[in-house]
Amino acid sequence: MESSGTYDYVIVGAGSAGCVLASRLTEDPDVTVALIEAGGADTAQEIHVPAAFSQLFKGELDWDLDTEPEPGLYGRRAYLPRGKVFGGSSSLNAMIYIRGNRADYDGWAAAGATGWSYDEVLPYFIRSEDNERGADAFHGVGGPLAVSDSRSGHPLATAFVEAAVRAGHKRNEDFNGESQIGVGQYQLTQRNGLRHSLAVAYLHPALGRPNLTVLADTRAQRVVVEQGRAVGVEVYRGGAAELVRGEREVIVSAGAYESPKLLMLSGIGPAGTLGAFGIEVLGDLPVGEGLQDHFMALLNYRTDAESLFTAASPENAALLQNEGRGPLTSNIGEAGGFLHSRDGLTAPDVQFHMAPVLFHQEGLGTVSEHGFALGPCVLAPSSRGEVTLRSARPDAAPRIRHNYLTAEQDRSAIVAGVRAALDIAAQSPLAGLITEPFSVPASDSEADILDWVKRHGMTLFHPTSSCAIGSVVDSELRVLGVERLRVVDASVFPSVTRGNTNAPTVMVAEKAADLIKEATR
């Protein structure tokens, strides 16, 4: 096997975490970094036009994964889009900037994740951020990642917020501030109305550095471990296998599905699973177990009001290009909120996303008329899934089962969320904009709601916790029992955070960059 060179650090995956790490580690001109990415450059126009992100689904920039038959969804397979391009899923997500709840991080720390309490991670959120509202106790300016208010401000999203307030939910101007509870417009990772992915924010400014080498269109096949120490990554590119050597560390940042797969292919995972595929066991760890995600069910309504159905006009394209505003700047999920589904909770367990356009069939359904969607999700799921191998071949997709709605608490939360959505849809001014239902439960009974969500529910695109702190990695994200190997991405979350997971992933990578630098001092 030929060598592709030797570097101080080898990072697998140019997704959100990998972009942050590549940028932060190469700030030291004496450090060399190789960044391995299965996809290519983020040049597709649909990436940068916010309203176009679902056009990337099932294309060449999407890993296009599916779950195994889900027992809680009548055996249905769920579609799982993931970015296969610079920026990873930050290049095709809905750009919503949500950090989660203080209780998430304090819960991590209380369970043994030393250094990960809310007060300890807040500085990393602030460091990464360039918030157009300015700096305060919770927010930063001057960081790499632009955080902006919506330039779309769609009237249907505004109507949702007003209806939710009439339904008894309080208005919240900042879900990342003092309190997460309430409804309002989301802040977004955009600049001048365009997507500000982690590739744009962190990787692009670093590409000119001579100490960064990006290996695009290159598949990582396994981490090479010698005498208990990670020494490099075997990759496949240009029709041949090569070895990319890392003198200091190998860092796996391939995401909550691909990171556990790569570790297992490398001999790090459940011994029984690895043995079944003839893989030598180098570390018997529960890799791939504990997988979590947010499960969402979108109620869709028809309307005569203008929706994003007609957004793709020359006039709106000119608005985006010349003024950085208009319907094409919409992130689709423009508004939403957080609520308690029952008394006695100290943190929310249901989140809403409101889209001023029909969004159905897991985001793959044809949109041929005006409408809008309102989607509650299970925010603090009890269900746990797993990622396992399908084959010992590196090009085979992993087996994924989320076990959505298999826990009673999750079924109760989604029922409460759907009932809250029905209540909001019945309030003015939203109620007056509805002409008829497009896809909603037959009634508000528990049986009808559960039947409907099992048939129509979908991922909210937030997989985490498959290489969790405490079971697969330690509090410094080092793989247990293997030297010079870390995992840095959403897979290390001890539990899924309450909200969209991109901002927490950036925080993890920012903190990891400091941990990695400190290890060599």
C-alpha positions in Angstrom: 0.0 0.0 0.0 1.5 3.3 -1.1 1.8 6.2 1.3 -0.1 9.5 0.8 2.3 11.3 3.1 2.8 11.9 6.8 1.1 14.7 8.8 0.8 15.7 12.4 -3.0 15.2 12.4 -5.3 13.2 10.1 -9.0 14.2 10.2 -11.6 11.9 8.6 -14.6 13.9 7.4 -14.9 17.5 6.2 -18.3 17.9 7.7 -19.1 20.4 10.4 -16.7 19.1 13.0 -13.9 18.4 10.5 -14.1 21.9 9.1 -13.7 23.4 12.5 -10.8 21.2 13.4 -9.0 21.7 10.1 -9.2 25.4 10.6 -8.3 25.6 14.3 -5.4 23.1 14.1 -3.8 24.8 11.1 -3.8 28.1 12.9 -0.3 26.9 14.1 1.9 27.1 11.0 4.2 24.4 12.4 1.4 21.8 12.4 0.4 19.8 9.3 -3.1 18.5 8.8 -4.6 16.1 6.3 -8.4 16.4 5.9 -10.0 13.3 4.2 -13.5 13.8 2.6 -15.5 11.3 0.6 -17.3 14.0 -1.3 -16.0 17.1 -3.1 -16.1 20.9 -3.0 -19.3 22.7 -2.1 -19.8 24.4 -5.5 -23.4 23.4 -6.2 -25.7 26.4 -6.4 -28.4 24.6 -4.4 -26.1 24.5 -1.4 -25.9 28.2 -1.1 -29.5 29.2 -2.0 -31.2 28.4 1.4 -34.7 27.5 0.1 -33.2 24.9 -2.3 -31.7 22.5 0.2 -34.2 19.7 -0.3 -33.3 19.6 -4.0 -30.0 18.0 -2.8 -31.8 15.1 -1.3 -30.9 11.8 -2.9 -28.4 13.4 -5.2 -24.7 13.0 -5.5 -24.1 15.2 -2.5 -26.3 13.0 -0.2 -25.1 9.7 1.4 -28.8 8.8 0.9 -29.1 6.4 3.9 -32.1 4.5 5.1 -33.0 2.8 8.4 -33.7 -0.8 8.7 -37.5 -1.5 9.0 -38.5 0.5 12.1 -40.6 -1.5 14.6 -42.3 1.6 15.9 -43.3 2.8 12.4 -45.1 -0.3 11.1 -41.9 -1.7 9.8 -41.4 1.4 7.5 -37.8 2.4 6.5 -37.0 6.0 7.3 -35.0 8.1 4.8 -31.8 9.6 6.3 -30.2 12.4 4.2 -26.6 13.2 5.1 -24.2 15.6 3.4 -21.4 14.0 1.3 -19.6 17.3 0.4 -17.4 19.9 2.1 -19.4 21.1 5.1 -21.2 17.8 5.4 -24.7 18.1 6.5 -24.2 21.8 7.3 -24.2 22.2 3.5 -27.8 20.7 3.1 -29.5 21.4 6.5 -32.1 23.9 7.4 -29.5 26.3 9.0 -31.3 26.6 12.3 -29.0 27.8 15.1 -30.1 26.2 18.3 -27.6 25.3 21.1 -29.9 23.1 23.2 -30.8 23.5 26.9 -28.6 24.2 29.9 -30.1 20.9 31.3 -28.5 18.9 28.4 -24.9 19.9 29.3 -25.4 19.9 33.0 -26.8 16.4 32.6 -23.8 15.3 30.6 -21.5 16.5 33.3 -23.5 15.0 36.1 -23.3 11.6 34.4 -19.5 11.8 34.3 -18.6 13.9 31.2 -16.1 16.1 33.0 -15.7 19.5 31.5 -19.0 19.5 29.6 -21.4 21.4 31.9 -23.3 24.3 30.4 -21.1 27.0 32.0 -18.0 25.2 30.7 -19.2 24.8 27.1 -20.8 28.3 26.7 -17.5 30.0 25.9 -17.1 27.7 22.9 -20.5 28.6 21.6 -19.6 32.3 22.0 -16.2 31.9 20.4 -17.6 30.3 17.3 -20.3 32.9 16.8 -20.7 36.1 14.8 -24.2 37.1 15.8 -25.6 40.1 13.9 -27.6 41.1 17.0 -24.3 41.8 18.8 -22.5 40.4 21.9 -24.0 39.8 25.3 -23.7 37.3 28.1 -24.9 34.5 25.8 -23.7 35.6 22.3 -20.5 36.5 20.5 -19.3 38.6 17.6 -16.3 38.2 15.4 -16.3 34.3 15.4 -16.2 32.4 12.1 -19.8 31.3 12.0 -22.4 33.9 11.0 -25.7 33.8 12.9 -28.5 36.0 11.5 -32.1 36.7 11.7 -34.2 35.4 8.8 -34.2 37.6 5.7 -37.4 35.9 4.5 -39.7 36.6 7.4 -42.5 34.8 5.6 -46.0 36.0 6.5 -47.1 32.4 7.1 -44.3 31.9 9.6 -45.4 35.2 11.3 -49.0 34.0 11.4 -47.8 30.8 13.1 -46.1 32.7 15.9 -49.2 34.9 16.4 -51.5 31.8 16.5 -49.2 30.1 19.0 -49.2 33.1 21.3 -53.0 33.0 21.1 -52.9 29.3 22.0 -51.1 30.3 25.2 -47.4 30.0 24.3 -45.2 32.8 25.3 -43.2 34.7 22.7 -39.4 34.1 22.8 -37.0 36.3 20.9 -33.9 34.2 21.7 -34.0 30.5 22.1 -30.3 30.5 22.9 -30.6 33.0 25.7 -31.9 32.9 29.3 -34.8 30.6 28.5 -35.6 28.1 25.7 -39.4 28.0 26.3 -41.8 29.7 23.9 -42.3 30.4 20.2 -40.7 32.7 17.7 -38.5 33.0 14.6 -35.3 31.0 14.5 -31.9 32.5 14.0 -30.0 30.9 11.2 -26.4 30.2 10.0 -26.6 32.6 7.1 -24.8 35.7 5.9 -26.4 38.2 3.6 -29.2 35.7 3.0 -26.9 32.9 1.9 -26.1 29.7 3.7 -23.1 30.0 5.9 -22.1 26.4 6.2 -19.1 25.2 8.3 -17.2 24.9 5.0 -17.8 28.5 4.2 -17.2 29.6 7.8 -14.1 27.6 8.7 -12.7 25.6 5.8 -12.7 28.1 3.0 -10.6 30.6 4.8 -8.1 27.9 5.7 -7.7 26.3 2.2 -4.9 28.6 1.3 -2.7 27.6 4.2 0.3 25.5 3.1 0.0 23.3 6.2 -3.5 22.0 5.2 -3.9 19.2 2.7 -7.5 18.3 1.7 -8.0 14.9 0.1 -11.3 15.2 -1.6 -13.2 12.3 -3.3 -11.3 10.0 -0.9 -13.0 7.2 1.1 -11.6 6.3 4.5 -11.5 2.5 4.7 -10.1 1.9 8.2 -8.0 3.5 10.9 -4.6 1.7 11.1 -3.7 0.8 14.6 -0.3 -0.6 15.5 0.6 -1.8 19.0 -2.5 -0.1 20.5 -1.8 3.2 18.8 -3.5 4.9 15.8 -0.8 5.6 13.2 -2.9 6.6 10.2 -5.9 6.0 7.9 -6.1 3.6 5.0 -8.0 5.4 2.2 -9.2 4.6 -1.3 -8.8 7.2 -4.0 -8.0 7.1 -7.7 -8.6 3.4 -7.8 -6.0 2.4 -5.2 -5.5 2.0 -1.5 -3.1 4.4 0.2 -2.0 5.1 3.8 -2.2 8.6 5.2 0.0 8.7 8.3 -0.7 10.8 11.4 2.2 11.4 13.7 0.3 12.9 16.6 -3.3 11.9 16.2 -6.0 10.5 14.0 -9.4 12.2 14.5 -12.6 10.6 13.2 -15.2 13.2 12.4 -17.4 11.3 10.0 -20.7 11.8 11.8 -23.1 9.7 13.9 -23.5 7.0 11.2 -20.2 6.8 9.5 -17.9 7.3 12.5 -19.0 4.1 14.3 -18.9 2.3 11.0 -15.3 3.3 10.4 -14.3 2.4 14.0 -15.9 -1.1 13.6 -14.1 -1.6 10.2 -10.9 -0.8 12.1 -11.5 -3.4 14.8 -13.0 -1.2 17.4 -16.5 -2.1 18.4 -18.6 -4.9 19.9 -16.6 -8.1 19.8 -19.5 -10.2 18.7 -20.4 -7.9 15.8 -16.8 -7.7 14.6 -16.2 -11.4 14.9 -19.2 -12.1 12.7 -17.6 -10.2 9.9 -14.2 -11.7 10.4 -12.7 -8.4 11.7 -9.9 -8.7 14.3 -11.0 -7.2 17.6 -8.6 -4.4 18.7 -11.0 -2.8 21.2 -14.2 -4.3 22.5 -16.4 -1.2 22.9 -20.1 -0.5 22.5 -19.5 1.4 19.3 -22.8 2.2 17.5 -25.0 1.6 20.5 -27.1 4.3 22.1 -28.0 6.1 18.8 -30.5 8.9 19.2 -32.4 11.2 17.0 -35.4 13.6 17.0 -38.5 12.1 15.4 -40.9 14.6 13.8 -44.4 14.5 12.4 -45.4 17.3 10.0 -49.0 18.3 9.7 -49.6 19.9 6.3 -52.4 22.3 5.3 -53.5 23.8 2.0 -53.9 27.6 1.8 -54.7 30.3 -0.7 -52.1 32.5 0.7 -48.7 32.9 -1.0 -46.3 30.2 0.1 -42.8 29.3 -1.0 -44.3 27.1 -3.7 -43.7 30.1 -6.1 -40.5 31.3 -4.6 -38.3 30.3 -7.5 -39.0 33.3 -9.7 -36.5 35.6 -11.6 -37.7 38.4 -9.4 -36.9 36.5 -6.2 -33.5 35.3 -7.6 -32.6 39.0 -8.2 -33.7 39.9 -4.7 -31.4 37.2 -3.3 -28.5 38.1 -5.5 -28.7 41.9 -5.3 -30.1 42.5 -1.8 -29.7 39.2 0.1 -33.3 39.0 1.0 -36.6 37.5 -0.2 -38.3 34.1 -0.3 -35.2 32.3 -1.6 -33.4 33.1 1.6 -35.9 31.0 3.5 -34.5 28.1 5.4 -38.0 26.5 5.2 -38.2 25.9 8.9 -38.4 29.6 9.6 -40.3 29.6 13.0 -41.0 27.2 15.8 -40.6 26.8 19.6 -40.3 24.7 22.6 -42.8 23.4 25.2 -43.4 21.1 28.0 -45.8 18.3 27.1 -46.8 17.6 30.7 -46.4 19.1 34.2 -43.3 18.5 36.3 -40.7 18.8 33.5 -37.8 21.2 34.1 -36.8 21.4 30.4 -38.9 21.2 27.2 -39.6 17.8 25.6 -41.3 19.0 22.4 -40.0 21.3 19.7 -41.9 22.8 16.7 -40.8 23.7 13.2 -43.1 25.7 10.9 -42.4 25.7 7.2 -44.3 28.2 4.9 -44.6 25.5 2.2 -45.9 21.9 2.0 -43.2 19.5 3.3 -44.3 15.9 3.1 -43.2 12.4 2.3 -40.0 12.9 4.3 -39.2 16.1 2.3 -39.3 14.2 -1.0 -43.0 14.9 -1.9 -43.9 17.0 -4.9 -45.0 20.5 -4.1 -47.6 21.6 -6.6 -49.8 24.0 -4.6 -49.7 26.5 -1.8 -49.6 25.2 1.7 -47.6 25.1 5.0 -46.3 22.5 7.4 -46.2 22.4 11.2 -44.1 19.8 12.8 -43.8 18.8 16.4 -40.8 16.5 17.4 -39.8 14.3 20.3 -37.1 16.5 21.8 -35.8 14.3 24.6 -36.3 10.8 23.3 -36.0 7.7 25.5 -35.7 5.4 22.5 -32.2 4.2 21.6 -31.1 2.7 18.3 -27.9 1.4 16.9 -25.5 1.5 14.0 -24.0 -1.8 12.9 -22.1 -3.1 10.0 -23.9 -4.5 6.9 -20.7 -5.8 5.4 -16.9 -5.7 6.0 -16.7 -3.8 2.7 -15.9 -0.1 3.4 -18.2 1.0 0.6 -21.3 -0.7 2.1 -23.8 1.5 3.9 -24.1 0.8 7.6 -27.2 -0.8 9.1 -29.2 1.8 11.1 -32.1 1.3 13.4 -33.4 4.3 15.4 -36.3 2.5 17.2 -38.4 5.6 16.8 -41.5 5.6 19.1 -40.6 2.3 20.8 -40.6 4.0 24.2 -43.9 4.9 25.8 -42.6 8.3 26.9 -41.8 9.2 23.2 -45.2 8.2 22.1 -46.8 10.4 24.8 -44.6 13.3 23.8 -45.5 13.1 20.1 -49.2 12.8 20.8 -49.0 15.9 23.0 -47.0 17.7 20.3 -49.5 16.9 17.6 -52.4 18.0 19.8 -50.6 21.3 20.5 -50.0 21.7 16.7 -53.8 21.1 16.1 -54.6 23.7 18.7 -52.2 26.3 17.2 -53.7 25.6 13.7 -57.1 26.4 15.1 -56.1 29.9 16.3 -56.3 33.2 14.4 -54.6 34.3 12.2 -53.4 30.9 11.1 -56.9 29.3 11.1 -58.1 31.9 8.6 -55.4 31.0 6.1 -56.2 27.3 6.0 -58.5 26.1 3.1 -58.3 22.4 4.0 -56.0 19.8 5.5 -53.4 18.2 3.2 -52.1 15.6 5.7 -53.2 15.5 9.3 -54.5 12.8 11.7 -58.1 11.7 11.3 -58.9 13.1 14.8 -57.2 14.2 18.0 -57.6 10.8 19.6 -54.4 9.1 20.7 -55.1 6.1 18.4 -55.6 8.3 15.3 -52.6 10.5 16.1 -50.3 7.5 16.7 -51.5 5.7 13.5 -50.8 8.9 11.5 -47.4 9.7 12.9 -46.3 6.1 12.4 -47.2 6.4 8.7 -46.0 9.9 8.1 -43.3 10.8 10.7 -39.7 11.3 9.8 -36.2 12.1 11.1 -35.4 15.7 12.0 -31.9 14.9 10.8 -30.2 15.0 14.2 -28.5 11.6 14.8 -26.1 11.6 17.8 -24.6 9.5 20.6 -23.3 6.4 18.7 -19.8 6.9 20.1 -20.7 8.5 23.3 -18.6 10.0 26.0 -18.3 7.5 28.8 -18.8 4.4 26.7 -16.7 4.8 23.6 -14.6 7.9 24.3 -13.5 9.6 27.5 -14.2 13.2 28.4 -11.4 14.4 26.2 -12.9 12.4 23.3 -10.1 9.9 23.2 -11.2 6.4 22.2 -10.9 4.1 25.2 -8.0 1.7 25.0 -6.5 3.1 21.8 -3.8 5.8 21.9 -3.8 8.8 19.6 -7.3 8.3 18.4 -10.2 10.6 19.0 -13.8 11.0 17.7 -15.0 14.5 17.3 -18.6 15.0 16.0 -22.2 14.5 17.2 -21.6 10.8 17.8 -19.9 11.7 21.1 -22.9 13.4 22.6 -23.8 11.4 25.7 -27.4 12.2 24.8 -29.1 14.2 22.0 -29.4 17.9 22.9 -32.8 19.6 23.1 -32.8 21.3 19.7 -31.1 21.3 16.3 -27.7 19.7 16.6 -25.4 21.7 14.3 -24.5 24.4 16.8 -23.6 21.8 19.5 -21.5 19.9 17.0 -19.5 23.1 16.3 -19.1 23.6 20.0 -17.8 20.1 20.4 -15.2 20.6 17.7 -14.1 24.0 19.1 -13.6 22.5 22.5 -11.9 19.4 21.0 -9.4 21.7 19.1 -8.3 23.1 22.5 -8.1 19.6 24.0 -5.9 18.5 21.1 -3.6 21.5 21.3 -3.2 21.1 25.1 -2.2 17.4 24.6 1.0 18.5 22.8 2.0 21.3 25.1 
